[in-house]
């Protein structure tokens, strides 16, 4: 009997470990697959909206490699699984941050080109061209990304979509206050029959003046924002500096439960302070 028990005991332990691993890894695998499906689709749509062609399978790879790279980087910071898990969580958000940065930069470039495009359309209207022909002139004369968005308007119009609906689709793809004002004005003026050339001149002047005010506000708030970023960067920079100079000084922060709790609290308070500073110096025009 004892021989049979000695033989069965390892098998029972192995079976229990296998069942436990399966019970844990199966829902984790299902969640990971749902995450990749959801956010790879979102990434593909966002990139398509910015006129970047990236297959969905490649988007899944970007998401997976982001988590893998960040988890390895976190583990190498202090050879700690805890930091590996924390950085893996950050890796889930890194692609979304990157897409958000690209989208914001694209919208800013479109806003910077909008005044020149409105002046070009106004001049074309004065020379006898129609509004659609003025939009086509913007596609030919202007640089990307604004020319790409207007090219989409021209393409939709040629496919049979009413011009007003094509402009409204443009406002949905490029959700900026300036472009929304332009589209609303064009749709309203086409219904009322006002002078489009004069209205385009007024809107172009308004957009330029608004950009000047935004530039002055950014210059006035840049100092406060820089000071806030530097103040919030002091704690992690000091911890990393002492870690590389004398690891024993900061070892309790990484090797004890109390130290890890303190790190979490410090990170939360630092992030809260950064959020408060950025919202204080942020002024909407």
C-alpha positions as CSV (number, residue, x, y, z in Angstrom):
1,X,0.0,0.0,0.0
2,X,2.8,2.4,0.9
3,X,4.5,1.7,-2.4
4,X,1.2,2.5,-4.3
5,X,0.9,5.7,-2.4
6,X,4.4,6.7,-3.1
7,X,3.7,6.1,-6.8
8,X,0.3,7.9,-6.8
9,X,1.3,10.9,-4.7
10,X,3.5,12.6,-7.4
11,X,0.9,11.9,-10.0
12,X,-1.8,13.5,-7.8
13,X,0.4,16.5,-7.1
14,X,1.2,16.9,-10.8
15,X,-2.5,16.6,-11.7
16,X,-3.5,19.2,-9.1
17,X,-0.8,21.6,-10.3
18,X,-1.8,21.1,-13.9
19,X,-5.5,21.6,-13.1
20,X,-4.7,24.8,-11.1
21,X,-2.5,26.2,-13.9
22,X,-5.3,25.4,-16.4
23,X,-7.9,27.0,-14.3
24,X,-5.8,30.2,-14.0
25,X,-4.4,30.4,-17.5
26,X,-7.6,29.6,-19.4
27,X,-9.5,32.8,-18.4
28,X,-6.3,34.8,-18.7
29,X,-5.8,33.5,-22.2
30,X,-9.4,34.3,-23.1
31,X,-9.0,37.8,-21.7
32,X,-5.8,38.4,-23.6
33,X,-7.4,37.3,-26.9
34,X,-10.4,39.6,-26.3
35,X,-8.0,42.4,-25.5
36,X,-6.0,41.9,-28.7
37,X,-9.2,41.6,-30.8
38,X,-10.7,44.8,-29.4
39,X,-7.7,47.1,-29.4
40,X,-6.2,45.8,-32.6
41,X,-9.5,46.7,-34.3
42,X,-9.4,50.1,-32.6
43,X,-5.8,50.7,-33.7
44,X,-6.5,49.7,-37.3
45,X,-9.5,52.1,-37.5
46,X,-7.5,55.0,-35.9
47,X,-4.6,54.5,-38.3
48,X,-7.0,54.3,-41.2
49,X,-8.5,57.6,-40.1
50,X,-4.9,59.0,-40.3
51,X,-4.4,57.4,-43.7
52,X,-2.0,54.8,-42.5
53,X,-2.5,51.2,-43.8
54,X,-1.5,48.7,-41.1
55,X,-3.0,45.1,-41.2
56,X,-4.9,44.0,-38.2
57,X,-2.5,41.1,-37.6
58,X,0.3,43.6,-37.4
59,X,-1.6,45.7,-34.9
60,X,-2.0,42.6,-32.7
61,X,1.7,42.0,-32.9
62,X,2.4,45.7,-31.9
63,X,0.2,45.3,-28.9
64,X,1.8,42.0,-27.8
65,X,5.3,43.2,-28.3
66,X,4.6,46.3,-26.4
67,X,3.5,44.3,-23.3
68,X,6.5,41.9,-23.7
69,X,9.1,44.7,-24.1
70,X,7.8,46.7,-21.2
71,X,7.5,43.7,-18.9
72,X,11.2,42.7,-19.6
73,X,12.2,46.3,-19.1
74,X,10.5,46.4,-15.8
75,X,12.0,43.2,-14.7
76,X,15.5,44.4,-15.6
77,X,15.1,47.6,-13.5
78,X,15.5,45.6,-10.2
79,X,15.2,42.0,-11.3
80,X,11.8,42.0,-9.7
81,X,8.6,40.3,-10.9
82,X,6.6,43.1,-9.2
83,X,8.2,45.7,-11.5
84,X,7.7,43.4,-14.4
85,X,4.0,43.2,-13.8
86,X,3.8,47.0,-13.3
87,X,5.6,47.7,-16.5
88,X,3.5,45.1,-18.3
89,X,0.4,47.1,-17.3
90,X,2.0,50.2,-18.7
91,X,2.8,48.2,-21.9
92,X,-1.0,47.8,-22.3
93,X,-1.4,51.6,-22.6
94,X,1.8,52.5,-24.5
95,X,0.3,51.8,-28.0
96,X,-2.8,53.8,-27.1
97,X,-0.7,56.7,-25.9
98,X,1.3,56.5,-29.2
99,X,-1.8,56.5,-31.3
100,X,-3.2,59.5,-29.3
101,X,0.1,61.4,-29.8
102,X,0.0,60.8,-33.6
103,X,-3.6,61.8,-33.8
104,X,-3.1,65.0,-31.7
105,X,-0.1,65.9,-33.9
106,X,-2.1,65.4,-37.0
107,X,-5.0,67.5,-35.8
108,X,-2.6,70.3,-34.9
109,X,-1.0,70.2,-38.3
110,X,-4.5,70.3,-39.9
111,X,-5.4,73.3,-37.8
112,X,-2.2,75.1,-38.8
113,X,-3.0,74.6,-42.5
114,X,-6.7,75.5,-42.2
115,X,-6.3,79.3,-42.6
116,X,-4.2,79.0,-45.7
117,X,-6.7,76.5,-47.2
118,X,-9.7,78.8,-46.5
119,X,-7.9,81.7,-48.2
120,X,-7.1,79.5,-51.2
121,X,-10.8,78.5,-51.5
122,X,-11.9,82.1,-51.1
123,X,-9.6,83.2,-53.9
124,X,-10.9,80.4,-56.1
125,X,-14.5,81.5,-55.5
126,X,-13.6,85.1,-56.5
127,X,-12.0,83.8,-59.7
128,X,-15.3,82.1,-60.8
129,X,-14.7,78.5,-59.6
130,X,-17.3,76.6,-57.7
131,X,-16.9,75.5,-54.1
132,X,-16.2,71.8,-55.1
133,X,-13.6,73.0,-57.5
134,X,-12.0,75.2,-54.8
135,X,-11.8,72.1,-52.6
136,X,-10.1,70.2,-55.4
137,X,-7.6,73.1,-55.7
138,X,-6.8,72.6,-52.0
139,X,-6.1,68.9,-52.7
140,X,-3.7,69.8,-55.5
141,X,-1.9,72.8,-53.9
142,X,-1.8,72.0,-50.2
143,X,0.4,69.4,-48.4
144,X,-0.7,66.5,-46.2
145,X,-2.5,66.0,-43.9
146,X,-5.1,68.6,-44.9
147,X,-4.9,67.6,-48.6
148,X,-5.6,64.0,-47.7
149,X,-8.8,64.9,-45.8
150,X,-10.1,67.1,-48.5
151,X,-9.2,64.4,-51.1
152,X,-11.5,62.1,-49.1
153,X,-14.3,64.7,-49.4
154,X,-13.7,64.9,-53.2
155,X,-13.7,61.1,-53.5
156,X,-17.0,60.8,-51.5
157,X,-18.6,63.5,-53.7
158,X,-17.6,61.8,-56.9
159,X,-19.1,58.5,-55.6
160,X,-22.5,60.2,-55.2
161,X,-22.5,61.5,-51.6
162,X,-24.0,65.0,-51.3
163,X,-21.3,67.6,-50.7
164,X,-22.8,68.7,-47.4
165,X,-22.7,65.2,-46.0
166,X,-19.1,64.7,-47.2
167,X,-18.2,67.9,-45.3
168,X,-20.0,66.6,-42.2
169,X,-18.1,63.3,-42.5
170,X,-14.9,65.5,-42.6
171,X,-15.9,67.2,-39.4
172,X,-16.4,63.8,-37.7
173,X,-13.0,62.5,-38.9
174,X,-11.2,65.6,-37.8
175,X,-12.9,66.7,-34.5
176,X,-11.5,70.2,-34.1
177,X,-13.4,73.3,-33.1
178,X,-12.0,75.3,-36.1
179,X,-12.9,72.8,-38.7
180,X,-16.3,72.2,-37.1
181,X,-16.9,76.0,-37.3
182,X,-15.9,75.9,-41.0
183,X,-18.2,73.0,-41.9
184,X,-21.2,74.4,-40.0
185,X,-20.7,77.8,-41.7
186,X,-20.4,76.3,-45.2
187,X,-23.6,74.1,-44.7
188,X,-25.5,77.1,-43.3
189,X,-24.4,79.5,-46.1
190,X,-25.2,77.0,-48.9
191,X,-28.8,76.9,-47.5
192,X,-29.2,80.6,-47.0
193,X,-27.3,81.8,-50.2
194,X,-24.9,84.2,-48.7
195,X,-21.5,85.3,-50.2
196,X,-19.2,82.4,-49.7
197,X,-16.0,84.2,-50.6
198,X,-16.6,86.9,-47.9
199,X,-17.5,84.4,-45.3
200,X,-14.4,82.3,-46.0
201,X,-12.3,85.5,-45.5
202,X,-14.0,86.2,-42.2
203,X,-13.5,82.6,-41.0
204,X,-9.9,82.5,-42.1
205,X,-9.2,85.7,-40.2
206,X,-11.0,84.2,-37.1
207,X,-8.9,81.1,-37.3
208,X,-5.6,83.0,-37.6
209,X,-6.5,85.3,-34.7
210,X,-7.4,82.3,-32.6
211,X,-4.1,80.7,-33.4
212,X,-2.3,83.8,-32.2
213,X,-4.2,83.8,-28.9
214,X,-3.4,80.1,-28.4
215,X,0.3,80.8,-29.1
216,X,0.4,83.6,-26.5
217,X,-1.4,81.4,-23.9
218,X,1.1,78.5,-24.6
219,X,4.0,80.9,-24.1
220,X,2.6,82.2,-20.9
221,X,1.8,78.8,-19.4
222,X,5.0,77.0,-20.7
223,X,7.0,78.1,-17.6
224,X,4.4,76.8,-15.1
225,X,4.1,73.5,-17.0
226,X,7.9,73.0,-17.2
227,X,8.2,73.7,-13.4
228,X,5.4,71.2,-12.7
229,X,7.0,68.5,-14.9
230,X,10.4,69.0,-13.2
231,X,8.9,68.9,-9.7
232,X,7.0,65.7,-10.4
233,X,10.2,64.1,-12.0
234,X,12.3,64.7,-8.8
235,X,11.1,61.7,-6.8
236,X,11.6,59.0,-9.4
237,X,14.9,60.6,-10.5
238,X,16.2,60.6,-6.9
239,X,15.2,57.0,-6.4
240,X,16.9,55.9,-9.6
241,X,20.0,57.9,-8.7
242,X,20.4,56.4,-5.3
243,X,19.7,53.0,-6.7
244,X,22.6,53.2,-9.1
245,X,25.0,55.0,-6.6
246,X,24.3,52.7,-3.6
247,X,21.6,50.1,-4.0
248,X,21.5,49.3,-0.3
249,X,20.0,52.7,0.4
250,X,16.8,52.1,-1.5
251,X,16.7,48.3,-1.3
252,X,14.0,48.2,1.4
253,X,11.7,50.1,-1.0
254,X,11.9,47.2,-3.5
255,X,12.4,44.2,-1.2
256,X,9.7,44.7,1.5
257,X,6.0,44.9,1.4
258,X,6.0,48.3,3.2
259,X,8.5,49.7,0.7
260,X,6.4,48.6,-2.2
261,X,3.3,50.1,-0.6
262,X,5.3,53.4,-0.2
263,X,6.3,53.3,-3.9
264,X,2.7,52.8,-5.0
265,X,1.6,55.8,-2.7
266,X,4.4,58.0,-4.0
267,X,3.6,57.2,-7.6
268,X,-0.1,57.9,-7.0
269,X,0.5,61.2,-5.3
270,X,3.1,62.2,-7.9
271,X,0.6,61.4,-10.8
272,X,-2.2,63.3,-8.9
273,X,0.1,66.3,-8.5
274,X,1.1,66.2,-12.2
275,X,-2.6,66.0,-13.2
276,X,-3.5,69.0,-11.0
277,X,-0.6,71.1,-12.4
278,X,-1.5,70.4,-16.0
279,X,-5.1,71.1,-15.5
280,X,-4.3,74.4,-13.7
281,X,-2.1,75.7,-16.5
282,X,-4.4,74.5,-19.3
283,X,-6.6,77.2,-20.7
284,X,-9.1,76.5,-23.5
285,X,-9.6,79.2,-26.1
